[in-house]
Amino acid sequence: MKRMLNSCSIRPTPASCLLLAIAGCIAVTASTACAAPNSRSAADSRISFLGYLADASIEEASGIAASRHRADILWVINDSGNRPLLHAVGRDGSDRGHIAVDKARNQDWEDLAAFVFEGTAYLLIADCGDNESRRNFCVLYIVREPQLIAAGIVDTAPLTWVSRIEYVYTDGPRDCEGVAVDVQQREILLLTKRTEPPVLYSLPLCLTPNDSVRTARPVARVGGIPNPTAEDLREDPLHGRFRSQPTAMDLSSNGTLLAIMTYKQVLIFERHPDDTWPQVFDRRPASLILPKMRQAEALCFAADGKSLLMTSEQLPAPLYRLDLAP
């Protein structure tokens, strides 16, 4: 096993400077985390409460992604049992409409990723939830991102998916709530939720229809996620042990930062150009205690990589922005 790298061993890349800014300037205390959404303090000066999701049909926001067409619009999906819809949301939480995905089923939609490949903007919808770890296969839908104007979606005709990927894990069924797309490496990343430690898996990024079932292969065990504290267990004896399980993941568009959300915090890992994923997870991440949210399960980088957007799976669902750089 590689030794843990300290701050002196990190090369002075722009991403390193960003992580130092995160670690040094946004350490949010427990008392701050329990404050009202619109409260302010020196500790949380980089966190902004933007509003509540106005579309009441988004009852269980399980995934969020930043539009690659418009900087003022986000995409949100609902968890299992809901219609297979993509919801457009303004940066203030306002409702900008929704659009169905044709010939898709929402068995357990758990994450959403936006990316640009060869000049075209896409959204990846991850039907990857498996609480009991017994699904025969999981499904990823890749669609072209709908065209948008300030008011919302231009054409509300159902979307036809570009690629529908059925996949299994090489070592048996896994529950997963975090998915990201690495365009540079042409791979889809999947992060397990209920394994200890969590495991990062990889699938080839495929944008052509294919009937074969793919196999996701493990690439790294994810260290650096703190275990639940005694206070977590005391505050919530029933669910406290779950507070450190990953519920969302995203990769910055330039591939240098990976963000992982748990019910309690956000962890941000830096990746240098030649790093393998085991090397990335050997480093201590920057960490941030989340504002008070019930079931925080949706997180994404803004398209420019300068901030993170976050919301929760319970109504009313607050929308937060975390600024990562001055």
C-alpha positions in Angstrom: 0.0 0.0 0.0 1.3 3.5 -0.8 2.0 5.7 2.1 -0.4 8.6 2.9 0.9 11.8 1.2 1.1 14.9 3.4 0.5 18.5 2.2 4.2 19.0 1.5 4.3 16.1 -1.0 1.6 17.6 -3.2 2.9 19.3 -6.3 1.9 23.0 -6.5 -0.7 22.6 -9.2 -3.7 25.0 -9.6 -5.9 22.2 -8.2 -3.6 21.9 -5.1 -4.0 25.6 -4.4 -7.8 25.1 -4.8 -7.8 22.3 -2.3 -5.7 24.3 0.2 -8.3 27.1 -0.1 -11.1 24.7 0.5 -9.4 23.1 3.5 -8.3 26.4 5.0 -11.4 28.6 4.4 -14.5 26.5 4.6 -14.3 24.3 7.7 -17.9 24.5 8.9 -18.6 23.8 12.5 -21.3 21.5 13.8 -23.2 24.5 15.2 -23.1 26.2 11.8 -24.3 23.1 10.1 -27.5 23.2 12.1 -28.3 26.8 11.4 -31.1 28.0 9.2 -30.5 27.8 5.4 -30.2 31.5 5.0 -28.0 32.2 8.0 -24.5 33.5 7.5 -21.2 33.3 9.4 -17.5 33.7 8.7 -17.1 29.9 8.6 -19.8 29.3 6.0 -19.0 32.4 3.8 -18.4 30.2 0.8 -21.7 28.4 1.1 -24.8 30.1 -0.4 -28.4 29.1 0.1 -30.0 29.7 -3.3 -33.6 28.7 -2.7 -35.9 25.7 -2.5 -36.7 23.5 -5.4 -40.1 24.9 -6.6 -41.3 21.9 -8.6 -43.3 20.0 -6.0 -43.1 16.8 -8.1 -39.3 16.6 -7.3 -40.1 14.7 -4.1 -36.9 12.7 -3.9 -34.0 14.6 -5.6 -31.4 11.9 -6.0 -29.2 13.4 -8.7 -28.3 16.8 -10.0 -26.1 18.0 -13.0 -25.1 21.4 -14.4 -26.3 22.1 -17.9 -23.6 22.4 -20.5 -25.9 24.6 -22.6 -26.8 27.3 -20.0 -24.9 28.3 -16.9 -28.2 29.3 -15.2 -29.9 25.9 -15.4 -29.5 22.6 -13.6 -31.0 19.2 -14.3 -32.5 17.1 -11.5 -33.9 13.5 -11.3 -36.2 11.8 -8.8 -35.5 8.5 -7.0 -37.2 5.2 -7.5 -40.9 4.8 -8.3 -41.2 8.1 -10.0 -41.7 8.8 -13.7 -38.6 8.7 -16.0 -38.3 12.5 -16.1 -35.5 15.1 -16.3 -36.4 18.3 -14.5 -34.9 21.6 -15.5 -34.3 23.9 -12.5 -33.0 27.5 -12.3 -30.1 28.4 -10.0 -32.6 29.8 -7.6 -34.6 26.6 -7.5 -37.3 27.8 -9.9 -39.2 25.3 -12.1 -38.0 25.4 -15.7 -40.0 22.4 -16.9 -39.5 18.7 -17.4 -39.0 16.2 -20.2 -39.6 12.4 -20.3 -37.0 9.8 -21.4 -38.7 7.5 -23.9 -38.5 3.8 -23.3 -36.9 4.2 -19.9 -37.9 2.9 -16.5 -37.1 4.5 -13.2 -36.5 1.4 -11.1 -34.0 3.2 -8.8 -32.5 6.3 -10.4 -29.7 7.4 -8.0 -27.4 9.9 -9.9 -27.1 12.1 -12.9 -23.9 13.3 -14.7 -23.4 15.9 -17.4 -20.5 15.8 -19.9 -19.4 17.0 -23.3 -18.0 14.4 -25.7 -16.7 15.4 -29.2 -18.5 18.7 -29.0 -21.9 17.3 -28.0 -23.5 17.7 -24.5 -24.9 14.6 -22.9 -26.6 13.6 -19.7 -26.1 10.1 -18.1 -28.9 8.8 -15.9 -27.8 6.1 -13.5 -30.5 3.5 -12.6 -28.0 1.9 -10.2 -29.6 1.8 -6.8 -29.8 -1.7 -5.2 -30.4 -1.5 -1.5 -30.6 -5.3 -1.1 -27.7 -6.0 -3.5 -29.7 -8.4 -5.6 -30.5 -6.9 -8.9 -29.6 -9.0 -11.9 -28.2 -6.0 -13.7 -28.3 -2.2 -13.5 -28.9 0.3 -16.3 -27.4 3.6 -17.5 -29.2 5.8 -20.0 -27.2 8.4 -22.0 -29.2 11.1 -23.8 -28.3 14.3 -25.6 -28.9 17.2 -23.4 -32.1 19.0 -24.4 -31.8 22.5 -25.9 -32.6 25.3 -23.4 -33.6 28.9 -23.2 -33.8 31.1 -20.1 -37.4 30.0 -19.6 -36.5 26.3 -19.8 -36.8 23.4 -22.2 -37.3 24.3 -25.9 -38.8 21.0 -27.1 -40.7 18.8 -24.6 -41.0 15.8 -26.9 -39.8 12.7 -25.1 -36.0 12.1 -25.4 -34.7 9.1 -27.2 -31.6 7.7 -25.5 -28.3 7.5 -27.4 -27.1 4.5 -25.4 -28.7 2.2 -22.9 -26.0 0.3 -21.0 -26.9 -2.8 -19.0 -24.1 -3.8 -16.6 -23.2 -6.1 -13.7 -20.3 -5.9 -11.3 -17.5 -8.4 -11.7 -17.8 -9.5 -8.0 -21.6 -9.6 -7.6 -24.4 -7.0 -7.1 -23.6 -3.7 -5.4 -25.6 -0.8 -4.2 -24.4 2.4 -5.9 -25.5 6.1 -5.6 -22.5 7.9 -7.0 -21.7 8.1 -10.7 -19.4 10.3 -12.8 -18.1 10.4 -16.3 -14.4 10.8 -17.1 -14.3 12.1 -20.6 -10.5 12.2 -20.8 -10.2 8.5 -19.9 -13.4 7.6 -21.7 -14.8 5.8 -18.7 -17.9 5.8 -16.4 -17.1 5.7 -12.7 -19.4 4.0 -10.1 -19.0 4.3 -6.4 -20.5 1.7 -4.0 -22.5 2.8 -1.0 -22.8 0.0 1.4 -19.4 -1.7 1.2 -16.7 -0.8 3.7 -14.6 0.8 2.4 -16.5 2.0 -0.6 -15.1 0.7 -3.9 -14.8 2.7 -7.2 -15.7 0.7 -10.3 -15.2 1.5 -14.0 -17.1 0.9 -17.2 -16.0 2.0 -20.7 -17.9 5.1 -21.9 -20.0 3.9 -24.8 -22.2 6.1 -26.9 -23.5 3.6 -29.4 -26.3 1.1 -28.8 -25.2 -2.3 -27.7 -27.2 -5.2 -26.5 -24.4 -6.9 -24.6 -24.3 -6.7 -20.8 -21.1 -4.9 -19.7 -19.0 -5.7 -16.6 -18.0 -3.0 -14.2 -14.5 -3.7 -12.7 -13.1 -2.4 -9.5 -10.3 0.1 -9.8 -9.7 1.4 -6.2 -10.8 1.2 -2.6 -11.8 4.7 -1.4 -10.0 5.7 1.7 -10.4 9.0 3.5 -14.1 8.8 4.3 -14.4 9.2 8.1 -16.5 6.6 10.1 -19.5 7.8 12.0 -18.7 9.5 15.2 -20.1 8.7 18.6 -22.1 11.9 18.3 -23.6 10.7 15.0 -24.7 7.5 16.7 -26.0 9.3 19.8 -28.0 11.9 17.7 -29.5 9.3 15.5 -29.3 5.8 17.0 -31.3 4.3 14.1 -29.6 5.9 11.1 -26.4 7.4 12.5 -24.3 4.5 11.2 -25.2 5.4 7.6 -24.0 9.0 7.8 -20.6 8.1 6.2 -22.0 6.2 3.2 -21.5 7.8 -0.2 -24.7 9.2 -1.7 -23.4 11.1 -4.7 -20.3 11.7 -6.7 -19.1 14.0 -9.5 -15.9 14.7 -11.4 -14.9 18.2 -12.5 -15.1 18.7 -16.3 -11.3 19.0 -16.5 -10.9 15.8 -14.5 -8.8 17.3 -11.7 -11.2 17.1 -8.7 -13.5 14.4 -7.6 -16.3 15.2 -5.1 -18.0 12.6 -2.9 -21.1 13.4 -0.8 -22.2 11.5 2.3 -25.2 12.4 4.5 -22.8 14.4 6.6 -20.1 16.0 4.5 -18.5 16.6 1.1 -15.0 15.2 0.4 -12.9 16.6 -2.4 -10.0 14.6 -3.8 -7.4 16.0 -6.1 -6.1 14.1 -9.2 -2.8 15.0 -10.9 -2.5 14.3 -14.6 -0.7 11.0 -14.3 -2.4 9.7 -11.1 -4.1 6.3 -10.9 -7.2 6.2 -8.7 -5.4 4.3 -5.9 -2.9 7.2 -5.8 -5.8 9.7 -5.6 -7.4 8.0 -2.7 -4.1 7.6 -0.8 -4.2 11.4 -0.2 -6.3 13.0 2.5 -9.2 14.8 0.9 -10.4 18.3 1.7 -13.7 17.9 3.7 -16.7 20.1 4.5 -19.5 19.4 6.9 -22.8 20.0 5.1 -25.4 22.5 6.0 -28.4 20.9 7.7 -30.1 18.8 5.0 -32.3 15.7 5.4 -30.9 12.9 3.1 -28.3 14.8 1.2 -28.1 12.7 -2.0 -27.4 15.1 -4.9 -24.3 17.0 -5.8 -22.5 18.2 -8.9 -19.8 20.5 -10.1 -20.8 23.7 -12.0 -19.7 23.4 -15.6 -16.8 25.8 -15.0 -15.6 23.7 -12.0 -15.6 26.7 -9.7 -18.4 25.6 -7.4 -20.5 22.7 -6.2 -24.3 22.6 -6.3 -26.1 20.4 -3.7 -29.7 19.5 -2.7 -31.5 16.8 -0.7 -34.0 14.1 -1.1 -36.6 15.4 1.3 -39.1 18.3 0.9 -38.6 21.1 1.2 -35.4 20.6 -0.8 -32.8 23.4 -0.3 -30.4 24.3 -3.1 -26.9 25.3 -2.0 -23.8 26.5 -3.8 -20.3 25.9 -2.4 -17.7 28.2 -4.0 -14.4 26.5 -4.4 -12.2 29.4 -5.4 -11.9 33.1 -4.6 
